[in-house]
Amino acid sequence: MSSVGIGEFHIDTPKLALPATATVTENDIITSSVMSFTGPYRVSHVNPLADLYSSTLDHIECELEAIE
């Protein structure tokens, strides 16, 4: 949370979900062609997530930073 004096607001970073078979590391560059999110992004954090009912890798969540 961040505060601007009149209240609190939540700043969220763009995220990307990839299949468990993907290979991605921090500082990789990912290019988006999705409307309103077009352009290159740097992977700032990689979070592998396990399946809820087993210990197998379900998918990979990446936090992104826009590159201007």
CHARMM-style PDB file with segment names, atoms N, HN, CA, C and O in Angstrom:
ATOM      1  N   MET     1       0.834  -1.179   0.000  1.00  0.00      PROA
ATOM      2  CA  MET     1       0.000   0.000   0.000  1.00  0.00      PROA
ATOM      3  C   MET     1       0.879   1.242   0.000  1.00  0.00      PROA
ATOM      4  O   MET     1       1.972   1.255   0.566  1.00  0.00      PROA
ATOM      5  N   SER     2       0.387   2.256  -0.632  1.00  0.00      PROA
ATOM      6  HN  SER     2      -0.501   2.245  -1.092  1.00  0.00      PROA
ATOM      7  CA  SER     2       1.059   3.546  -0.635  1.00  0.00      PROA
ATOM      8  C   SER     2       0.085   4.611  -0.157  1.00  0.00      PROA
ATOM      9  O   SER     2      -1.127   4.467  -0.318  1.00  0.00      PROA
ATOM     10  N   SER     3       0.606   5.665   0.424  1.00  0.00      PROA
ATOM     11  HN  SER     3       1.590   5.782   0.555  1.00  0.00      PROA
ATOM     12  CA  SER     3      -0.246   6.713   0.947  1.00  0.00      PROA
ATOM     13  C   SER     3       0.049   8.021   0.233  1.00  0.00      PROA
ATOM     14  O   SER     3       1.207   8.345  -0.034  1.00  0.00      PROA
ATOM     15  N   VAL     4      -1.018   8.781  -0.080  1.00  0.00      PROA
ATOM     16  HN  VAL     4      -1.958   8.517   0.136  1.00  0.00      PROA
ATOM     17  CA  VAL     4      -0.857  10.084  -0.722  1.00  0.00      PROA
ATOM     18  C   VAL     4      -1.430  11.199   0.140  1.00  0.00      PROA
ATOM     19  O   VAL     4      -1.631  12.312  -0.346  1.00  0.00      PROA
ATOM     20  N   GLY     5      -1.691  10.924   1.388  1.00  0.00      PROA
ATOM     21  HN  GLY     5      -1.527  10.020   1.783  1.00  0.00      PROA
ATOM     22  CA  GLY     5      -2.198  11.940   2.294  1.00  0.00      PROA
ATOM     23  C   GLY     5      -3.712  11.917   2.452  1.00  0.00      PROA
ATOM     24  O   GLY     5      -4.213  12.317   3.503  1.00  0.00      PROA
ATOM     25  N   ILE     6      -4.452  11.470   1.459  1.00  0.00      PROA
ATOM     26  HN  ILE     6      -4.046  11.146   0.606  1.00  0.00      PROA
ATOM     27  CA  ILE     6      -5.910  11.433   1.550  1.00  0.00      PROA
ATOM     28  C   ILE     6      -6.436  10.012   1.684  1.00  0.00      PROA
ATOM     29  O   ILE     6      -7.647   9.801   1.760  1.00  0.00      PROA
ATOM     30  N   GLY     7      -5.558   9.066   1.713  1.00  0.00      PROA
ATOM     31  HN  GLY     7      -4.575   9.238   1.652  1.00  0.00      PROA
ATOM     32  CA  GLY     7      -5.977   7.674   1.826  1.00  0.00      PROA
ATOM     33  C   GLY     7      -4.898   6.758   1.295  1.00  0.00      PROA
ATOM     34  O   GLY     7      -3.792   7.186   0.964  1.00  0.00      PROA
ATOM     35  N   GLU     8      -5.239   5.519   1.224  1.00  0.00      PROA
ATOM     36  HN  GLU     8      -6.137   5.171   1.493  1.00  0.00      PROA
ATOM     37  CA  GLU     8      -4.288   4.538   0.731  1.00  0.00      PROA
ATOM     38  C   GLU     8      -4.753   4.004  -0.608  1.00  0.00      PROA
ATOM     39  O   GLU     8      -5.950   3.937  -0.887  1.00  0.00      PROA
ATOM     40  N   PHE     9      -3.804   3.631  -1.418  1.00  0.00      PROA
ATOM     41  HN  PHE     9      -2.832   3.685  -1.191  1.00  0.00      PROA
ATOM     42  CA  PHE     9      -4.126   3.006  -2.689  1.00  0.00      PROA
ATOM     43  C   PHE     9      -3.142   1.877  -2.935  1.00  0.00      PROA
ATOM     44  O   PHE     9      -2.039   1.870  -2.388  1.00  0.00      PROA
ATOM     45  N   HSD    10      -3.535   0.953  -3.736  1.00  0.00      PROA
ATOM     46  HN  HSD    10      -4.431   0.959  -4.180  1.00  0.00      PROA
ATOM     47  CA  HSD    10      -2.733  -0.234  -4.010  1.00  0.00      PROA
ATOM     48  C   HSD    10      -2.059  -0.077  -5.369  1.00  0.00      PROA
ATOM     49  O   HSD    10      -2.728   0.166  -6.373  1.00  0.00      PROA
ATOM     50  N   ILE    11      -0.746  -0.214  -5.399  1.00  0.00      PROA
ATOM     51  HN  ILE    11      -0.202  -0.412  -4.583  1.00  0.00      PROA
ATOM     52  CA  ILE    11      -0.008  -0.180  -6.658  1.00  0.00      PROA
ATOM     53  C   ILE    11       0.332  -1.622  -7.006  1.00  0.00      PROA
ATOM     54  O   ILE    11       1.022  -2.304  -6.248  1.00  0.00      PROA
ATOM     55  N   ASP    12      -0.147  -2.079  -8.139  1.00  0.00      PROA
ATOM     56  HN  ASP    12      -0.708  -1.526  -8.755  1.00  0.00      PROA
ATOM     57  CA  ASP    12       0.096  -3.451  -8.552  1.00  0.00      PROA
ATOM     58  C   ASP    12       0.926  -3.448  -9.826  1.00  0.00      PROA
ATOM     59  O   ASP    12       0.764  -2.584 -10.687  1.00  0.00      PROA
ATOM     60  N   THR    13       1.800  -4.406  -9.931  1.00  0.00      PROA
ATOM     61  HN  THR    13       1.933  -5.108  -9.231  1.00  0.00      PROA
ATOM     62  CA  THR    13       2.618  -4.518 -11.128  1.00  0.00      PROA
ATOM     63  C   THR    13       1.965  -5.492 -12.092  1.00  0.00      PROA
ATOM     64  O   THR    13       1.247  -6.398 -11.667  1.00  0.00      PROA
ATOM     65  N   PRO    14       2.208  -5.317 -13.396  1.00  0.00      PROA
ATOM     66  CA  PRO    14       1.668  -6.284 -14.348  1.00  0.00      PROA
ATOM     67  C   PRO    14       2.266  -7.661 -14.085  1.00  0.00      PROA
ATOM     68  O   PRO    14       3.432  -7.793 -13.714  1.00  0.00      PROA
ATOM     69  N   LYS    15       1.449  -8.667 -14.285  1.00  0.00      PROA
ATOM     70  HN  LYS    15       0.502  -8.560 -14.587  1.00  0.00      PROA
ATOM     71  CA  LYS    15       1.900 -10.040 -14.073  1.00  0.00      PROA
ATOM     72  C   LYS    15       1.589 -10.873 -15.304  1.00  0.00      PROA
ATOM     73  O   LYS    15       0.708 -10.535 -16.094  1.00  0.00      PROA
ATOM     74  N   LEU    16       2.319 -11.958 -15.452  1.00  0.00      PROA
ATOM     75  HN  LEU    16       3.034 -12.232 -14.809  1.00  0.00      PROA
ATOM     76  CA  LEU    16       2.155 -12.868 -16.571  1.00  0.00      PROA
ATOM     77  C   LEU    16       2.206 -14.287 -16.038  1.00  0.00      PROA
ATOM     78  O   LEU    16       3.112 -14.632 -15.279  1.00  0.00      PROA
ATOM     79  N   ALA    17       1.247 -15.113 -16.424  1.00  0.00      PROA
ATOM     80  HN  ALA    17       0.511 -14.833 -17.041  1.00  0.00      PROA
ATOM     81  CA  ALA    17       1.254 -16.527 -16.045  1.00  0.00      PROA
ATOM     82  C   ALA    17       1.757 -17.339 -17.229  1.00  0.00      PROA
ATOM     83  O   ALA    17       1.272 -17.191 -18.351  1.00  0.00      PROA
ATOM     84  N   LEU    18       2.728 -18.192 -16.966  1.00  0.00      PROA
ATOM     85  HN  LEU    18       3.121 -18.312 -16.055  1.00  0.00      PROA
ATOM     86  CA  LEU    18       3.307 -19.051 -17.999  1.00  0.00      PROA
ATOM     87  C   LEU    18       3.136 -20.514 -17.602  1.00  0.00      PROA
ATOM     88  O   LEU    18       3.030 -20.827 -16.417  1.00  0.00      PROA
ATOM     89  N   PRO    19       3.110 -21.409 -18.586  1.00  0.00      PROA
ATOM     90  CA  PRO    19       3.007 -22.829 -18.247  1.00  0.00      PROA
ATOM     91  C   PRO    19       4.250 -23.298 -17.492  1.00  0.00      PROA
ATOM     92  O   PRO    19       5.315 -22.687 -17.583  1.00  0.00      PROA
ATOM     93  N   ALA    20       4.100 -24.374 -16.761  1.00  0.00      PROA
ATOM     94  HN  ALA    20       3.236 -24.871 -16.688  1.00  0.00      PROA
ATOM     95  CA  ALA    20       5.195 -24.913 -15.949  1.00  0.00      PROA
ATOM     96  C   ALA    20       6.403 -25.305 -16.796  1.00  0.00      PROA
ATOM     97  O   ALA    20       7.520 -25.363 -16.282  1.00  0.00      PROA
ATOM     98  N   THR    21       6.197 -25.569 -18.068  1.00  0.00      PROA
ATOM     99  HN  THR    21       5.289 -25.521 -18.485  1.00  0.00      PROA
ATOM    100  CA  THR    21       7.287 -25.982 -18.954  1.00  0.00      PROA
ATOM    101  C   THR    21       8.093 -24.807 -19.507  1.00  0.00      PROA
ATOM    102  O   THR    21       9.101 -25.017 -20.182  1.00  0.00      PROA
ATOM    103  N   ALA    22       7.664 -23.578 -19.231  1.00  0.00      PROA
ATOM    104  HN  ALA    22       6.846 -23.408 -18.682  1.00  0.00      PROA
ATOM    105  CA  ALA    22       8.357 -22.395 -19.752  1.00  0.00      PROA
ATOM    106  C   ALA    22       9.701 -22.206 -19.054  1.00  0.00      PROA
ATOM    107  O   ALA    22       9.890 -22.621 -17.911  1.00  0.00      PROA
ATOM    108  N   THR    23      10.615 -21.580 -19.758  1.00  0.00      PROA
ATOM    109  HN  THR    23      10.461 -21.244 -20.687  1.00  0.00      PROA
ATOM    110  CA  THR    23      11.911 -21.219 -19.194  1.00  0.00      PROA
ATOM    111  C   THR    23      11.987 -19.701 -19.167  1.00  0.00      PROA
ATOM    112  O   THR    23      12.005 -19.052 -20.213  1.00  0.00      PROA
ATOM    113  N   VAL    24      12.032 -19.141 -17.968  1.00  0.00      PROA
ATOM    114  HN  VAL    24      12.018 -19.668 -17.119  1.00  0.00      PROA
ATOM    115  CA  VAL    24      12.085 -17.686 -17.805  1.00  0.00      PROA
ATOM    116  C   VAL    24      12.912 -17.362 -16.574  1.00  0.00      PROA
ATOM    117  O   VAL    24      12.847 -18.067 -15.567  1.00  0.00      PROA
ATOM    118  N   THR    25      13.694 -16.286 -16.661  1.00  0.00      PROA
ATOM    119  HN  THR    25      13.746 -15.713 -17.479  1.00  0.00      PROA
ATOM    120  CA  THR    25      14.500 -15.847 -15.525  1.00  0.00      PROA
ATOM    121  C   THR    25      14.349 -14.339 -15.357  1.00  0.00      PROA
ATOM    122  O   THR    25      13.909 -13.647 -16.275  1.00  0.00      PROA
ATOM    123  N   GLU    26      14.714 -13.839 -14.193  1.00  0.00      PROA
ATOM    124  HN  GLU    26      15.072 -14.401 -13.448  1.00  0.00      PROA
ATOM    125  CA  GLU    26      14.670 -12.404 -13.951  1.00  0.00      PROA
ATOM    126  C   GLU    26      15.553 -11.697 -14.964  1.00  0.00      PROA
ATOM    127  O   GLU    26      16.602 -12.212 -15.354  1.00  0.00      PROA
ATOM    128  N   ASN    27      15.128 -10.523 -15.386  1.00  0.00      PROA
ATOM    129  HN  ASN    27      14.277 -10.104 -15.070  1.00  0.00      PROA
ATOM    130  CA  ASN    27      15.783  -9.675 -16.377  1.00  0.00      PROA
ATOM    131  C   ASN    27      15.554 -10.121 -17.815  1.00  0.00      PROA
ATOM    132  O   ASN    27      16.049  -9.465 -18.732  1.00  0.00      PROA
ATOM    133  N   ASP    28      14.825 -11.206 -18.052  1.00  0.00      PROA
ATOM    134  HN  ASP    28      14.422 -11.738 -17.307  1.00  0.00      PROA
ATOM    135  CA  ASP    28      14.425 -11.550 -19.414  1.00  0.00      PROA
ATOM    136  C   ASP    28      13.515 -10.443 -19.935  1.00  0.00      PROA
ATOM    137  O   ASP    28      12.852  -9.762 -19.152  1.00  0.00      PROA
ATOM    138  N   ILE    29      13.482 -10.262 -21.250  1.00  0.00      PROA
ATOM    139  HN  ILE    29      14.020 -10.815 -21.886  1.00  0.00      PROA
ATOM    140  CA  ILE    29      12.618  -9.273 -21.884  1.00  0.00      PROA
ATOM    141  C   ILE    29      11.473 -10.012 -22.563  1.00  0.00      PROA
ATOM    142  O   ILE    29      11.692 -10.949 -23.330  1.00  0.00      PROA
ATOM    143  N   ILE    30      10.248  -9.580 -22.271  1.00  0.00      PROA
ATOM    144  HN  ILE    30      10.070  -8.819 -21.647  1.00  0.00      PROA
ATOM    145  CA  ILE    30       9.045 -10.165 -22.862  1.00  0.00      PROA
ATOM    146  C   ILE    30       8.329  -9.050 -23.605  1.00  0.00      PROA
ATOM    147  O   ILE    30       8.145  -7.956 -23.072  1.00  0.00      PROA
ATOM    148  N   THR    31       7.926  -9.333 -24.845  1.00  0.00      PROA
ATOM    149  HN  THR    31       8.076 -10.222 -25.278  1.00  0.00      PROA
ATOM    150  CA  THR    31       7.232  -8.334 -25.652  1.00  0.00      PROA
ATOM    151  C   THR    31       5.765  -8.691 -25.758  1.00  0.00      PROA
ATOM    152  O   THR    31       5.414  -9.821 -26.098  1.00  0.00      PROA
ATOM    153  N   SER    32       4.907  -7.722 -25.464  1.00  0.00      PROA
ATOM    154  HN  SER    32       5.192  -6.805 -25.188  1.00  0.00      PROA
ATOM    155  CA  SER    32       3.456  -7.927 -25.495  1.00  0.00      PROA
ATOM    156  C   SER    32       2.853  -7.249 -26.716  1.00  0.00      PROA
ATOM    157  O   SER    32       3.266  -6.158 -27.107  1.00  0.00      PROA
ATOM    158  N   SER    33       1.863  -7.917 -27.314  1.00  0.00      PROA
ATOM    159  HN  SER    33       1.527  -8.804 -26.996  1.00  0.00      PROA
ATOM    160  CA  SER    33       1.104  -7.307 -28.405  1.00  0.00      PROA
ATOM    161  C   SER    33      -0.358  -7.113 -27.999  1.00  0.00      PROA
ATOM    162  O   SER    33      -1.212  -6.823 -28.837  1.00  0.00      PROA
ATOM    163  N   VAL    34      -0.635  -7.277 -26.700  1.00  0.00      PROA
ATOM    164  HN  VAL    34       0.058  -7.512 -26.019  1.00  0.00      PROA
ATOM    165  CA  VAL    34      -1.992  -7.110 -26.167  1.00  0.00      PROA
ATOM    166  C   VAL    34      -2.338  -5.623 -26.133  1.00  0.00      PROA
ATOM    167  O   VAL    34      -1.559  -4.811 -25.634  1.00  0.00      PROA
ATOM    168  N   MET    35      -3.503  -5.271 -26.664  1.00  0.00      PROA
ATOM    169  HN  MET    35      -4.136  -5.931 -27.069  1.00  0.00      PROA
ATOM    170  CA  MET    35      -3.923  -3.869 -26.705  1.00  0.00      PROA
ATOM    171  C   MET    35      -3.843  -3.243 -25.311  1.00  0.00      PROA
ATOM    172  O   MET    35      -4.240  -3.876 -24.332  1.00  0.00      PROA
ATOM    173  N   SER    36      -3.350  -2.047 -25.209  1.00  0.00      PROA
ATOM    174  HN  SER    36      -3.028  -1.533 -26.004  1.00  0.00      PROA
ATOM    175  CA  SER    36      -3.134  -1.272 -23.978  1.00  0.00      PROA
ATOM    176  C   SER    36      -1.920  -1.732 -23.182  1.00  0.00      PROA
ATOM    177  O   SER    36      -1.547  -1.077 -22.208  1.00  0.00      PROA
ATOM    178  N   PHE    37      -1.295  -2.837 -23.567  1.00  0.00      PROA
ATOM    179  HN  PHE    37      -1.598  -3.369 -24.358  1.00  0.00      PROA
ATOM    180  CA  PHE    37      -0.096  -3.314 -22.882  1.00  0.00      PROA
ATOM    181  C   PHE    37       1.014  -3.604 -23.887  1.00  0.00      PROA
ATOM    182  O   PHE    37       1.927  -4.379 -23.601  1.00  0.00      PROA
ATOM    183  N   THR    38       0.937  -2.980 -25.067  1.00  0.00      PROA
ATOM    184  HN  THR    38       0.196  -2.350 -25.299  1.00  0.00      PROA
ATOM    185  CA  THR    38       1.902  -3.241 -26.121  1.00  0.00      PROA
ATOM    186  C   THR    38       3.279  -2.743 -25.732  1.00  0.00      PROA
ATOM    187  O   THR    38       3.421  -1.656 -25.171  1.00  0.00      PROA
ATOM    188  N   GLY    39       4.294  -3.540 -26.029  1.00  0.00      PROA
ATOM    189  HN  GLY    39       4.179  -4.423 -26.484  1.00  0.00      PROA
ATOM    190  CA  GLY    39       5.663  -3.104 -25.794  1.00  0.00      PROA
ATOM    191  C   GLY    39       6.479  -4.108 -25.018  1.00  0.00      PROA
ATOM    192  O   GLY    39       5.993  -5.175 -24.643  1.00  0.00      PROA
ATOM    193  N   PRO    40       7.727  -3.751 -24.785  1.00  0.00      PROA
ATOM    194  CA  PRO    40       8.617  -4.657 -24.054  1.00  0.00      PROA
ATOM    195  C   PRO    40       8.488  -4.491 -22.543  1.00  0.00      PROA
ATOM    196  O   PRO    40       8.254  -3.396 -22.033  1.00  0.00      PROA
ATOM    197  N   TYR    41       8.648  -5.605 -21.851  1.00  0.00      PROA
ATOM    198  HN  TYR    41       8.838  -6.495 -22.265  1.00  0.00      PROA
ATOM    199  CA  TYR    41       8.631  -5.640 -20.387  1.00  0.00      PROA
ATOM    200  C   TYR    41       9.825  -6.452 -19.907  1.00  0.00      PROA
ATOM    201  O   TYR    41      10.222  -7.428 -20.544  1.00  0.00      PROA
ATOM    202  N   ARG    42      10.390  -6.042 -18.784  1.00  0.00      PROA
ATOM    203  HN  ARG    42      10.067  -5.250 -18.267  1.00  0.00      PROA
ATOM    204  CA  ARG    42      11.473  -6.794 -18.146  1.00  0.00      PROA
ATOM    205  C   ARG    42      10.875  -7.617 -17.016  1.00  0.00      PROA
ATOM    206  O   ARG    42      10.064  -7.115 -16.238  1.00  0.00      PROA
ATOM    207  N   VAL    43      11.274  -8.877 -16.926  1.00  0.00      PROA
ATOM    208  HN  VAL    43      11.932  -9.285 -17.558  1.00  0.00      PROA
ATOM    209  CA  VAL    43      10.814  -9.747 -15.841  1.00  0.00      PROA
ATOM    210  C   VAL    43      11.559  -9.342 -14.575  1.00  0.00      PROA
ATOM    211  O   VAL    43      12.781  -9.465 -14.503  1.00  0.00      PROA
ATOM    212  N   SER    44      10.821  -8.860 -13.579  1.00  0.00      PROA
ATOM    213  HN  SER    44       9.827  -8.761 -13.638  1.00  0.00      PROA
ATOM    214  CA  SER    44      11.451  -8.400 -12.340  1.00  0.00      PROA
ATOM    215  C   SER    44      11.431  -9.456 -11.235  1.00  0.00      PROA
ATOM    216  O   SER    44      12.231  -9.396 -10.301  1.00  0.00      PROA
ATOM    217  N   HSD    45      10.518 -10.419 -11.343  1.00  0.00      PROA
ATOM    218  HN  HSD    45       9.869 -10.467 -12.102  1.00  0.00      PROA
ATOM    219  CA  HSD    45      10.431 -11.472 -10.328  1.00  0.00      PROA
ATOM    220  C   HSD    45       9.779 -12.707 -10.941  1.00  0.00      PROA
ATOM    221  O   HSD    45       8.804 -12.593 -11.684  1.00  0.00      PROA
ATOM    222  N   VAL    46      10.311 -13.874 -10.633  1.00  0.00      PROA
ATOM    223  HN  VAL    46      11.103 -13.967 -10.029  1.00  0.00      PROA
ATOM    224  CA  VAL    46       9.756 -15.141 -11.109  1.00  0.00      PROA
ATOM    225  C   VAL    46       9.290 -15.935  -9.901  1.00  0.00      PROA
ATOM    226  O   VAL    46      10.050 -16.138  -8.955  1.00  0.00      PROA
ATOM    227  N   ASN    47       8.030 -16.389  -9.932  1.00  0.00      PROA
ATOM    228  HN  ASN    47       7.412 -16.224 -10.700  1.00  0.00      PROA
ATOM    229  CA  ASN    47       7.450 -17.133  -8.821  1.00  0.00      PROA
ATOM    230  C   ASN    47       6.834 -18.441  -9.331  1.00  0.00      PROA
ATOM    231  O   ASN    47       5.715 -18.434  -9.845  1.00  0.00      PROA
ATOM    232  N   PRO    48       7.557 -19.572  -9.193  1.00  0.00      PROA
ATOM    233  CA  PRO    48       6.974 -20.861  -9.580  1.00  0.00      PROA
ATOM    234  C   PRO    48       5.916 -21.275  -8.557  1.00  0.00      PROA
ATOM    235  O   PRO    48       6.173 -21.243  -7.353  1.00  0.00      PROA
ATOM    236  N   LEU    49       4.731 -21.662  -9.027  1.00  0.00      PROA
ATOM    237  HN  LEU    49       4.522 -21.688 -10.004  1.00  0.00      PROA
ATOM    238  CA  LEU    49       3.631 -22.003  -8.127  1.00  0.00      PROA
ATOM    239  C   LEU    49       3.246 -23.472  -8.269  1.00  0.00      PROA
ATOM    240  O   LEU    49       3.068 -23.981  -9.376  1.00  0.00      PROA
ATOM    241  N   ALA    50       3.122 -24.136  -7.136  1.00  0.00      PROA
ATOM    242  HN  ALA    50       3.267 -23.723  -6.237  1.00  0.00      PROA
ATOM    243  CA  ALA    50       2.786 -25.553  -7.119  1.00  0.00      PROA
ATOM    244  C   ALA    50       1.276 -25.748  -7.218  1.00  0.00      PROA
ATOM    245  O   ALA    50       0.499 -24.860  -6.868  1.00  0.00      PROA
ATOM    246  N   ASP    51       0.880 -26.902  -7.691  1.00  0.00      PROA
ATOM    247  HN  ASP    51       1.511 -27.623  -7.975  1.00  0.00      PROA
ATOM    248  CA  ASP    51      -0.518 -27.303  -7.719  1.00  0.00      PROA
ATOM    249  C   ASP    51      -1.040 -27.359  -6.279  1.00  0.00      PROA
ATOM    250  O   ASP    51      -0.306 -27.747  -5.371  1.00  0.00      PROA
ATOM    251  N   LEU    52      -2.292 -26.977  -6.069  1.00  0.00      PROA
ATOM    252  HN  LEU    52      -2.888 -26.661  -6.807  1.00  0.00      PROA
ATOM    253  CA  LEU    52      -2.852 -26.952  -4.717  1.00  0.00      PROA
ATOM    254  C   LEU    52      -2.926 -28.316  -4.058  1.00  0.00      PROA
ATOM    255  O   LEU    52      -2.868 -28.414  -2.832  1.00  0.00      PROA
ATOM    256  N   TYR    53      -3.053 -29.371  -4.851  1.00  0.00      PROA
ATOM    257  HN  TYR    53      -3.099 -29.291  -5.847  1.00  0.00      PROA
ATOM    258  CA  TYR    53      -3.297 -30.705  -4.286  1.00  0.00      PROA
ATOM    259  C   TYR    53      -2.120 -31.650  -4.434  1.00  0.00      PROA
ATOM    260  O   TYR    53      -2.211 -32.811  -4.034  1.00  0.00      PROA
ATOM    261  N   SER    54      -1.030 -31.186  -4.993  1.00  0.00      PROA
ATOM    262  HN  SER    54      -0.956 -30.244  -5.318  1.00  0.00      PROA
ATOM    263  CA  SER    54       0.166 -32.018  -5.101  1.00  0.00      PROA
ATOM    264  C   SER    54       1.383 -31.111  -5.015  1.00  0.00      PROA
ATOM    265  O   SER    54       1.250 -29.892  -4.910  1.00  0.00      PROA
ATOM    266  N   SER    55       2.538 -31.690  -5.060  1.00  0.00      PROA
ATOM    267  HN  SER    55       2.646 -32.681  -5.146  1.00  0.00      PROA
ATOM    268  CA  SER    55       3.751 -30.873  -4.968  1.00  0.00      PROA
ATOM    269  C   SER    55       4.335 -30.576  -6.354  1.00  0.00      PROA
ATOM    270  O   SER    55       5.468 -30.104  -6.451  1.00  0.00      PROA
ATOM    271  N   THR    56       3.586 -30.842  -7.415  1.00  0.00      PROA
ATOM    272  HN  THR    56       2.666 -31.226  -7.336  1.00  0.00      PROA
ATOM    273  CA  THR    56       4.095 -30.600  -8.761  1.00  0.00      PROA
ATOM    274  C   THR    56       3.922 -29.128  -9.144  1.00  0.00      PROA
ATOM    275  O   THR    56       3.011 -28.443  -8.678  1.00  0.00      PROA
ATOM    276  N   LEU    57       4.813 -28.678  -9.994  1.00  0.00      PROA
ATOM    277  HN  LEU    57       5.552 -29.235 -10.372  1.00  0.00      PROA
ATOM    278  CA  LEU    57       4.756 -27.299 -10.480  1.00  0.00      PROA
ATOM    279  C   LEU    57       3.539 -27.131 -11.374  1.00  0.00      PROA
ATOM    280  O   LEU    57       3.364 -27.882 -12.334  1.00  0.00      PROA
ATOM    281  N   ASP    58       2.692 -26.147 -11.067  1.00  0.00      PROA
ATOM    282  HN  ASP    58       2.834 -25.537 -10.288  1.00  0.00      PROA
ATOM    283  CA  ASP    58       1.469 -25.910 -11.833  1.00  0.00      PROA
ATOM    284  C   ASP    58       1.690 -24.869 -12.929  1.00  0.00      PROA
ATOM    285  O   ASP    58       1.354 -25.101 -14.091  1.00  0.00      PROA
ATOM    286  N   HSD    59       2.257 -23.718 -12.553  1.00  0.00      PROA
ATOM    287  HN  HSD    59       2.530 -23.530 -11.610  1.00  0.00      PROA
ATOM    288  CA  HSD    59       2.552 -22.666 -13.529  1.00  0.00      PROA
ATOM    289  C   HSD    59       3.574 -21.704 -12.922  1.00  0.00      PROA
ATOM    290  O   HSD    59       3.933 -21.814 -11.750  1.00  0.00      PROA
ATOM    291  N   ILE    60       4.029 -20.770 -13.735  1.00  0.00      PROA
ATOM    292  HN  ILE    60       3.737 -20.680 -14.688  1.00  0.00      PROA
ATOM    293  CA  ILE    60       5.017 -19.781 -13.303  1.00  0.00      PROA
ATOM    294  C   ILE    60       4.385 -18.403 -13.418  1.00  0.00      PROA
ATOM    295  O   ILE    60       3.829 -18.051 -14.459  1.00  0.00      PROA
ATOM    296  N   GLU    61       4.471 -17.631 -12.352  1.00  0.00      PROA
ATOM    297  HN  GLU    61       4.923 -17.917 -11.507  1.00  0.00      PROA
ATOM    298  CA  GLU    61       3.959 -16.265 -12.361  1.00  0.00      PROA
ATOM    299  C   GLU    61       5.144 -15.305 -12.406  1.00  0.00      PROA
ATOM    300  O   GLU    61       6.076 -15.428 -11.612  1.00  0.00      PROA
ATOM    301  N   CYS    62       5.108 -14.350 -13.333  1.00  0.00      PROA
ATOM    302  HN  CYS    62       4.351 -14.249 -13.978  1.00  0.00      PROA
ATOM    303  CA  CYS    62       6.184 -13.370 -13.480  1.00  0.00      PROA
ATOM    304  C   CYS    62       5.639 -11.969 -13.225  1.00  0.00      PROA
ATOM    305  O   CYS    62       4.569 -11.610 -13.717  1.00  0.00      PROA
ATOM    306  N   GLU    63       6.382 -11.186 -12.454  1.00  0.00      PROA
ATOM    307  HN  GLU    63       7.251 -11.478 -12.055  1.00  0.00      PROA
ATOM    308  CA  GLU    63       6.081  -9.769 -12.304  1.00  0.00      PROA
ATOM    309  C   GLU    63       6.896  -9.029 -13.344  1.00  0.00      PROA
ATOM    310  O   GLU    63       8.061  -9.348 -13.581  1.00  0.00      PROA
ATOM    311  N   LEU    64       6.262  -8.021 -13.973  1.00  0.00      PROA
ATOM    312  HN  LEU    64       5.315  -7.763 -13.781  1.00  0.00      PROA
ATOM    313  CA  LEU    64       6.877  -7.320 -15.089  1.00  0.00      PROA
ATOM    314  C   LEU    64       7.063  -5.839 -14.819  1.00  0.00      PROA
ATOM    315  O   LEU    64       6.295  -5.236 -14.069  1.00  0.00      PROA
ATOM    316  N   GLU    65       8.087  -5.251 -15.434  1.00  0.00      PROA
ATOM    317  HN  GLU    65       8.710  -5.741 -16.044  1.00  0.00      PROA
ATOM    318  CA  GLU    65       8.315  -3.798 -15.418  1.00  0.00      PROA
ATOM    319  C   GLU    65       8.315  -3.321 -16.851  1.00  0.00      PROA
ATOM    320  O   GLU    65       9.008  -3.894 -17.692  1.00  0.00      PROA
ATOM    321  N   ALA    66       7.551  -2.281 -17.147  1.00  0.00      PROA
ATOM    322  HN  ALA    66       6.989  -1.816 -16.463  1.00  0.00      PROA
ATOM    323  CA  ALA    66       7.537  -1.729 -18.501  1.00  0.00      PROA
ATOM    324  C   ALA    66       8.885  -1.089 -18.803  1.00  0.00      PROA
ATOM    325  O   ALA    66       9.478  -0.427 -17.952  1.00  0.00      PROA
ATOM    326  N   ILE    67       9.353  -1.294 -20.011  1.00  0.00      PROA
ATOM    327  HN  ILE    67       8.871  -1.832 -20.703  1.00  0.00      PROA
ATOM    328  CA  ILE    67      10.596  -0.668 -20.481  1.00  0.00      PROA
ATOM    329  C   ILE    67      10.195   0.461 -21.404  1.00  0.00      PROA
ATOM    330  O   ILE    67       9.480   0.237 -22.381  1.00  0.00      PROA
ATOM    331  N   GLU    68      10.637   1.654 -21.115  1.00  0.00      PROA
ATOM    332  HN  GLU    68      11.218   1.836 -20.321  1.00  0.00      PROA
ATOM    333  CA  GLU    68      10.247   2.805 -21.946  1.00  0.00      PROA
ATOM    334  C   GLU    68      11.380   3.274 -22.807  1.00  0.00      PROA
ATOM    335  OT1 GLU    68      11.224   4.231 -23.566  1.00  0.00      PROA
TER     336      GLU     68
END
